[in-house]
Amino acid sequence: MEPTADELDGYSNATVYEDGTVVRVSVRRTEDEAYPSGWRYTFHYGALVPGPDTLEDGTIRRYDNAHEDTKGHELHAAPDPEPEFIEFLGVEELYERFWNEIPKPRFGPSDDTGDTHD
């Protein structure tokens, strides 16, 4: 079941996998002017140790709006060091897009209670 915006608000989880990868999800509503969408989020899939198939920080695929007020919403995807600017259609839609694009089992606010490590 897809989580609602209310369920995603305040959700944060980091899961480390035996293959040396990690998925970090962090979502919260904000009234900060730096985030005109009303959301601050990161959907990150990466490697714990950067390598030839990652960006310098280990990112394989990440959606974020860390600089939303100046740069907008971004997709960082290895091997291209330059982010792609994306249209933000809502936090639920972006959450779904992220999970559909990475090869890891889905987790979310309705099916876990915090950080997990396998």
Secondary structure, 3 states (H helix, E strand, C coil): CCCCHHHHCCCEEEEECCCCEEEEEEEEECCCCCCCCCEEEEEEEEECCCCCCCCCCCEEEEEECCCHHHHCEEEEECCCCCCEEECCCCHHHHHHHHHHHCCCCCCCCCCCCCCEEC
